[in-house]
Amino acid sequence: MKLKKFLLLFMSTILFFGLAACSSEETKSGASDSKEKVELRVAWWGGQARHDKMNELFDLFEEKNPNITVSREFTVENQYAEKFTTQAAGGNAPDVMQTSSFFQFDFVKRNMMLDLGPLVESGDLNVKDLDPMDIEGGKVNDKLYAISLGHNITGVIYNKAMFEKAGLELPKNNWTWDEYVETAKALQKSLGKDAWATEDEGGVYRGLELFAQQRGKSVFKGDGLGINKQDLTDWFTFWDQMRKDGLTPPADIQSEQGDKTQEQSMLALGKVAMISKSSNQLKIYQGSAKDELAIVSYPMDPNGEKKVPLIVASLGISAKTKHPKEAAKLINFVANDPDAAKIFKGEHGPQASKQMQEVIKPLLGEPENKEYAFVDEMIQSSKPYPSMPSNSTSVQKLLLSTNQAIAFEQKSISQAVDEFFSQAEQILNR
């Protein structure tokens, strides 16, 4: 009997330690508190100021999570989508990637991004404090694919000193296209031959999208284009006239700008007075510009649609990652950790987390206050960013090269529009 009790106790002990060992191994294989060494590749775009900020951010993350190393990959925005889609096609995408309203629809439809719903349900991703409009901005077809880092709105960032030198009143939100052109002409008269009123933005997708929306359309609709040839002809004709009037840089100078950072831009160097960008970039350009900058809404058609699309910048996880829980941990850190917020300071605009907005409020400077005031006013008439089809980022690049062909007088506007529609349809039908 004593022997039977001894054997029973012995077997129970073996079973206990066996289960404990199994539990330990299970934690190593997947739990977010695992001490297994993990390397996460993280990709983003931006200029040197953002790279410095992201490096400081991930240094702190590694300090708080010594088992996770962050391998960092960054480039300029103009090259980002092409680089990332190429990496994903080769099965070599980074684990965590920056995205935005301009890119995420294409990334998701190419099956490059992980559905984050299960990570939210498991508690690995915390979205409880995020503004509902930011959460919606990370969805495609009602599934969450990206966690917002902040929201912004396209506006015209301008050099106040150049306006004052030209004797111009500062522009007000909801100014018209006619007022924009008259302002550009007055600026150019004051600037002479040393600088230009604005960059040539005929190849900028965000501008064409706003132009189309004011006509009640969108560049994309369903799986195809949402504009017709007359819309694109009118857009290219407008910018062709701006070039002919000498209000934009010559084609050879403008074509060099695509791969330059904010620090190297013509706005920062005082070579143009205006540029259309996301509102969060006001503070980034201001960090490199000698003169004071400000922001005003994109020009409006007085008879057109007045609502403007809200841009959400975010982080997502590769559909092929082997470390979804660790990737979620890193995103949680950027979106919800107060120490991270003090470094990040609303890099992409007012942060999605209301608690983090309160954390950074005392740290914001004058450029951020101008940016936030602009967003607060414009957000009253904002709407979600329109959906886009697969390969839409390639069509965005096509717009840039088509405008350059017109600017270099390699193609007439009519020829360029016909070829754009033909090539865009081929790209979207792949």
C-alpha positions in Angstrom: 0.0 0.0 0.0 2.8 2.3 1.0 4.6 1.5 -2.3 1.4 2.3 -4.2 1.1 5.7 -2.5 4.8 6.4 -3.2 4.4 5.6 -6.9 1.2 7.8 -7.1 3.1 10.7 -5.5 6.1 10.2 -7.8 4.0 10.2 -11.0 2.1 13.3 -9.8 5.4 15.1 -9.3 6.6 14.1 -12.8 3.3 15.2 -14.3 3.5 18.6 -12.5 7.0 19.4 -13.7 6.2 18.1 -17.2 3.2 20.5 -17.5 5.3 23.4 -16.1 8.0 22.7 -18.7 5.4 22.6 -21.5 4.0 25.9 -20.3 7.4 27.4 -20.3 8.1 26.3 -23.9 4.7 27.6 -25.0 5.5 31.0 -23.6 8.8 31.0 -25.5 7.1 30.2 -28.7 4.5 33.0 -28.8 3.6 34.9 -25.7 4.3 38.6 -25.7 6.2 38.3 -22.4 8.6 35.7 -23.9 12.3 36.2 -23.2 13.2 34.6 -26.5 15.5 36.8 -28.5 13.5 38.3 -31.4 14.6 40.7 -34.2 11.9 42.9 -35.7 12.4 44.7 -38.9 10.6 48.1 -39.0 10.3 50.4 -42.0 9.2 54.0 -42.3 9.7 57.0 -44.6 10.7 60.6 -43.9 13.6 63.1 -43.6 16.5 63.1 -41.2 14.5 64.7 -38.3 12.0 61.8 -38.4 14.8 59.2 -38.7 16.4 60.7 -35.6 13.1 60.6 -33.7 12.3 57.0 -34.7 15.8 55.9 -33.7 15.4 57.5 -30.3 12.0 55.8 -30.0 13.2 52.3 -30.8 16.3 52.7 -28.6 13.9 53.2 -25.7 11.7 50.3 -26.8 14.8 48.0 -26.8 15.7 49.3 -23.4 12.3 48.4 -22.1 12.2 45.0 -24.0 15.8 43.7 -23.9 14.8 40.5 -25.7 13.7 42.4 -28.8 16.1 44.1 -31.3 14.7 46.6 -33.8 16.3 46.5 -37.2 15.6 49.8 -38.9 14.9 50.5 -42.6 14.0 54.0 -43.8 13.7 55.8 -47.1 12.1 58.9 -48.6 8.3 58.9 -49.1 8.6 59.0 -52.9 10.4 55.6 -53.0 8.6 53.9 -50.0 5.6 52.2 -51.6 7.6 50.8 -54.5 10.4 49.5 -52.3 7.9 47.9 -49.8 5.7 46.2 -52.5 8.9 44.8 -54.1 10.1 43.4 -50.8 6.7 41.9 -50.1 6.5 40.3 -53.6 9.9 38.6 -52.8 8.7 37.4 -49.4 11.0 39.8 -47.6 8.7 42.5 -46.2 9.6 44.1 -42.8 7.6 42.9 -39.8 6.2 46.4 -39.0 5.7 49.1 -41.6 4.6 52.7 -41.6 1.6 53.2 -43.9 -1.0 55.9 -44.5 -4.3 56.6 -46.2 -2.4 56.9 -49.5 -0.8 53.4 -49.4 -2.8 51.0 -47.1 -5.6 50.1 -49.5 -3.1 48.9 -52.1 -1.0 47.1 -49.4 -4.0 45.3 -48.0 -5.3 44.3 -51.5 -1.9 42.9 -52.3 -2.3 40.7 -49.2 0.8 42.4 -47.6 -0.8 43.3 -44.2 -2.0 41.3 -41.3 -5.6 41.5 -40.1 -5.2 43.0 -36.6 -8.6 42.0 -35.3 -7.4 38.9 -33.5 -4.6 40.8 -31.8 -7.1 43.4 -30.6 -9.4 40.6 -29.3 -6.5 38.9 -27.5 -5.5 42.1 -25.8 -2.1 42.2 -27.5 -3.1 45.5 -29.2 -4.7 48.2 -27.2 -7.1 50.5 -29.1 -9.4 51.4 -26.2 -8.1 55.0 -26.0 -7.9 55.7 -29.7 -10.3 58.1 -31.3 -13.0 56.3 -33.4 -12.1 58.3 -36.5 -8.5 57.1 -36.2 -9.6 53.5 -35.8 -11.8 53.8 -38.9 -8.9 55.3 -40.8 -6.9 52.0 -40.2 -9.7 49.8 -41.7 -10.1 48.3 -45.2 -13.4 46.6 -45.9 -14.3 46.9 -42.2 -11.2 45.0 -41.0 -8.5 46.7 -39.0 -5.1 46.6 -40.7 -3.3 49.6 -39.2 -3.0 51.4 -35.9 -3.2 55.2 -36.2 -0.2 57.3 -35.0 -2.0 60.5 -35.8 -4.3 62.3 -38.3 -3.7 65.2 -40.6 -5.2 67.2 -43.5 -3.6 68.4 -46.7 -3.0 72.1 -46.8 -0.7 74.7 -48.4 2.4 75.4 -46.3 3.7 78.8 -47.1 6.5 81.2 -46.3 5.1 84.2 -44.3 8.1 86.5 -45.0 7.6 86.0 -48.8 4.0 87.0 -48.5 4.8 90.0 -46.4 7.5 91.1 -48.8 5.0 90.9 -51.7 2.6 93.1 -49.6 0.0 90.3 -49.6 -2.5 89.5 -46.9 -2.1 86.1 -45.5 -4.5 83.6 -47.1 -7.5 82.3 -45.2 -8.9 78.8 -45.1 -11.3 77.9 -48.0 -9.6 80.4 -50.4 -10.5 79.8 -54.1 -8.4 78.6 -57.0 -8.7 82.1 -58.6 -7.3 83.6 -55.3 -4.5 81.0 -55.3 -3.4 81.9 -58.9 -3.6 85.6 -58.2 -1.6 85.2 -55.1 1.0 83.1 -57.0 1.4 85.8 -59.6 1.8 88.5 -57.0 4.4 86.4 -55.1 6.3 85.8 -58.3 6.5 89.5 -59.1 8.1 90.0 -55.7 10.4 87.0 -55.8 12.0 87.7 -59.2 14.2 85.0 -60.8 15.7 83.7 -57.6 12.6 81.7 -56.4 9.2 80.6 -57.4 5.7 81.0 -56.1 5.0 77.3 -55.8 6.3 73.9 -56.7 4.9 72.2 -59.9 2.3 69.9 -58.4 0.7 68.6 -61.5 2.1 65.1 -60.7 1.1 65.1 -57.1 -1.7 62.5 -56.4 -3.0 64.2 -53.3 -3.6 67.4 -55.3 -5.4 65.6 -58.1 -7.6 63.7 -55.5 -8.7 67.0 -53.9 -9.3 68.6 -57.3 -11.4 65.5 -58.3 -13.3 65.5 -55.0 -14.3 69.1 -55.5 -16.0 67.8 -58.7 -17.9 65.2 -56.7 -15.5 62.4 -57.9 -12.4 60.5 -56.8 -9.3 59.5 -58.7 -10.2 55.9 -58.1 -13.6 54.2 -58.1 -14.1 50.5 -57.3 -11.3 48.7 -59.2 -10.8 51.4 -61.7 -10.4 55.2 -62.3 -13.1 57.5 -61.0 -12.1 60.5 -63.2 -12.5 60.9 -66.9 -10.1 62.3 -69.5 -11.6 65.8 -69.3 -10.9 66.0 -65.5 -7.3 65.0 -66.1 -6.9 67.4 -69.1 -8.2 70.3 -66.9 -5.8 69.4 -64.1 -2.7 69.1 -66.4 -3.8 72.3 -68.3 -4.0 74.2 -65.0 -0.4 73.3 -64.0 0.9 73.7 -67.6 -0.3 77.3 -67.5 1.3 77.8 -64.1 4.6 76.7 -65.6 4.2 78.9 -68.7 3.5 81.9 -66.5 6.8 81.2 -64.7 5.1 80.5 -61.3 6.8 77.1 -60.8 10.4 75.9 -61.2 11.6 74.8 -64.6 11.1 71.1 -65.3 14.8 70.1 -64.8 14.8 71.7 -61.3 11.4 70.4 -60.3 12.3 66.8 -61.4 15.2 66.7 -58.9 12.8 67.3 -55.9 11.1 63.9 -55.8 13.7 62.1 -53.8 14.7 64.9 -51.5 13.8 65.2 -47.9 12.1 68.1 -46.2 15.4 69.4 -45.0 16.6 69.6 -48.7 13.4 70.9 -50.1 12.9 74.1 -52.0 10.5 75.4 -49.3 13.1 74.9 -46.5 15.8 76.5 -48.6 13.6 79.5 -49.4 13.4 78.7 -53.2 9.5 78.4 -53.3 6.9 80.2 -51.3 4.2 77.5 -51.2 3.9 73.7 -51.3 0.9 71.4 -50.7 1.6 68.8 -48.0 0.0 67.0 -45.0 -0.5 69.4 -42.1 1.9 67.4 -39.8 4.7 68.4 -42.1 4.5 72.1 -41.1 6.6 71.5 -38.0 9.1 69.3 -40.0 9.7 72.0 -42.7 9.8 74.7 -40.0 12.7 72.8 -38.4 14.8 73.5 -41.4 13.5 76.8 -42.7 14.9 80.1 -41.8 11.7 82.1 -42.3 8.4 81.5 -40.4 6.0 79.1 -42.1 2.2 78.8 -41.8 -0.5 76.7 -43.3 -3.8 77.3 -45.0 -6.4 75.0 -46.7 -5.9 73.6 -50.2 -7.6 75.9 -52.8 -11.4 75.3 -53.2 -13.8 75.5 -56.0 -16.5 77.8 -54.6 -19.2 75.8 -56.3 -17.7 72.4 -55.5 -17.6 69.8 -52.7 -16.2 71.4 -49.5 -15.5 68.3 -47.4 -11.8 67.3 -47.3 -10.4 63.8 -46.7 -8.8 63.0 -43.4 -5.4 61.4 -43.7 -4.4 58.8 -41.1 -0.7 57.8 -40.7 -0.2 54.4 -39.0 1.7 51.3 -38.4 0.8 47.9 -39.6 2.2 44.3 -39.4 3.3 42.2 -42.4 1.0 39.3 -43.2 4.2 37.1 -43.3 5.7 38.1 -40.0 6.8 35.3 -37.6 6.5 37.6 -34.6 3.0 39.1 -34.6 2.8 39.5 -30.8 6.2 41.2 -30.6 5.2 43.4 -33.5 2.0 44.3 -31.7 4.0 45.1 -28.6 6.1 47.6 -30.5 3.0 49.3 -32.0 1.4 49.5 -28.6 4.5 51.2 -27.3 4.5 53.8 -30.0 0.7 54.4 -29.8 0.1 54.2 -26.0 3.3 54.6 -24.0 3.7 58.1 -22.3 7.5 57.9 -22.6 7.2 57.2 -26.3 4.7 60.0 -26.7 7.2 62.5 -25.2 9.7 61.5 -28.0 7.2 61.2 -30.8 5.3 64.4 -29.9 2.6 64.0 -32.5 4.9 63.4 -35.5 2.0 62.5 -37.7 -0.4 65.1 -36.3 -2.7 65.0 -33.2 -2.2 61.5 -31.8 -5.0 59.0 -31.9 -4.8 58.4 -28.2 -6.5 61.1 -26.2 -4.3 60.3 -23.1 -1.2 60.7 -25.2 -2.5 64.0 -26.5 -2.6 65.3 -22.9 0.9 63.9 -22.2 2.5 65.9 -25.0 0.3 69.1 -24.8 2.8 71.0 -22.6 5.7 70.0 -24.9 4.3 71.4 -28.1 5.9 74.4 -29.7 4.5 77.2 -32.0 4.6 75.2 -35.3 2.7 72.3 -33.6 0.1 74.8 -32.2 -0.4 76.3 -35.7 -0.8 72.7 -37.1 -3.3 71.6 -34.4 -5.3 74.8 -34.8 -5.5 74.2 -38.6 -6.6 70.6 -38.1 -9.2 71.5 -35.4 -10.8 74.0 -37.8 -10.7 71.8 -41.0 -11.7 68.6 -39.3 -15.2 70.0 -38.9 -15.6 69.5 -42.6 -13.6 66.3 -43.1 -14.6 62.8 -44.3 -12.9 59.4 -44.4 -10.2 59.0 -47.1 -11.7 57.2 -50.2 -10.9 53.6 -50.9 -8.5 52.7 -53.6 -7.9 49.5 -55.7 -5.0 47.2 -55.8 -1.9 48.7 -57.6 -3.2 52.2 -56.9 0.2 53.3 -55.6 1.7 52.4 -59.0 -0.9 54.7 -60.7 0.1 57.5 -58.3 3.7 57.1 -59.5 2.4 57.1 -63.1 0.8 60.5 -62.5 4.2 62.0 -61.6 6.0 60.7 -64.6 3.1 61.8 -66.9 3.3 65.3 -65.6 7.0 65.4 -66.1 6.7 64.3 -69.7 4.4 67.3 -70.3 6.7 69.7 -68.4 9.7 68.5 -70.5 7.5 69.0 -73.6 8.0 65.3 -74.5 4.2 64.9 -74.9 1.2 67.1 -75.5 -1.4 67.2 -72.8 -3.9 65.3 -75.0 -1.3 62.6 -75.8 -0.3 62.4 -72.1 -3.9 62.0 -70.9 -4.6 59.2 -73.5 -1.5 57.3 -72.5 -2.1 57.8 -68.8 -5.6 56.2 -69.1 -4.3 53.4 -71.2 -1.4 52.6 -68.8 -3.4 53.1 -65.6 -6.1 50.7 -66.8 -3.4 48.1 -67.6 -1.9 48.6 -64.1 -5.2 48.3 -62.3 -6.2 45.2 -64.3 -3.0 43.2 -63.4 
